[in-house]
Amino acid sequence: MERFFNMDNAFFTFMGRVADLLILNILWLICCIPIVTIGPSTSALYYSLLKIVRKEDSYTWSMFFHSFRQNLRQGICLTLIFLGLGLLLLVDIRVSSAIPGTPGQILMGLFLVLILFYLILMAYTFPVLAQFENSLKNTMKNAFLMALSHLPSTLLIVALNLAPVLLLFISPYHFLLTMPLWLFLGIAGIAWINTRMFVKIFAPYMPQEEEEDAQFNPLP
């Protein structure tokens, strides 16, 4: 009985992590409401999860808002960049779908490849922003290089990120049925799985004496 009520046992550790994910999921959703703050909110989510996975965590809300404030400007700029690129790709897809015959199919295939690269870049950029202090240009460049260097993990991360969207298109009924899960736990849960991969991906680029905000620039 004493072992059951020991706060360090597996049950309480598990429930503590579930509580962390619940808090982070709600904070992420609230801070994404202005749309342009999706970037800093996502960066803050990954910053907190990186700390949790490495067992360097403190108060969940404190970690989240520390990163949110620190990366607010760069995060908003990156959000606007990705929104602009996403809109441009959407227009290109609509245009190519209206072109008949082989030229339209070729263009459609080209833009689908570009969308894949877009999703890959977006999947890495905000975790990289959370972990490494750098310029916008180098953050995006390094994110892309790291993504290509760890392609199997990258494809899995992108697939996990797309899971809610794919479920919505495949089965709107089941998406609505699981809506409470996505609202309270799902997004942070997916990010937590991704983070366990990012910890390994980031490890070779971290300085031996890890600082809170690491400098990273793999290419001159």
Stockholm file with secondary structure:
# STOCKHOLM 1.0

chainA/1-220         MERFFNMDNAFFTFMGRVADLLILNILWLICCIPIVTIGPSTSALYYSLLKIVRKEDSYTWSMFFHSFRQNLRQGICLTLIFLGLGLLLLVDIRVSSAIPGTPGQILMGLFLVLILFYLILMAYTFPVLAQFENSLKNTMKNAFLMALSHLPSTLLIVALNLAPVLLLFISPYHFLLTMPLWLFLGIAGIAWINTRMFVKIFAPYMPQEEEEDAQFNPLP
#=GR chainA/1-220 SS CTTTTCTTSHHHHHHHHHHHHHHHHHHHHHHTTTSTTHHHHHHHHHHHHHHHHTTCCCCHHHHHHHHHHHTHHHHHHHHHHHHHHHHHHHHHHHHHHTSCHHHHHHHHHHHHHHHHHHHHHHHHHHHHHHHEECCHHHHHHHHHHHHHHTHHHHHHHHHHHHHHHHHHHHCHHHHHHTHHHIIIIIHHHHHHHHHHHHHHHHGGGSCSSCCSSEECCSCC
#=GC SS_cons         CTTTTCTTSHHHHHHHHHHHHHHHHHHHHHHTTTSTTHHHHHHHHHHHHHHHHTTCCCCHHHHHHHHHHHTHHHHHHHHHHHHHHHHHHHHHHHHHHTSCHHHHHHHHHHHHHHHHHHHHHHHHHHHHHHHEECCHHHHHHHHHHHHHHTHHHHHHHHHHHHHHHHHHHHCHHHHHHTHHHIIIIIHHHHHHHHHHHHHHHHGGGSCSSCCSSEECCSCC
//
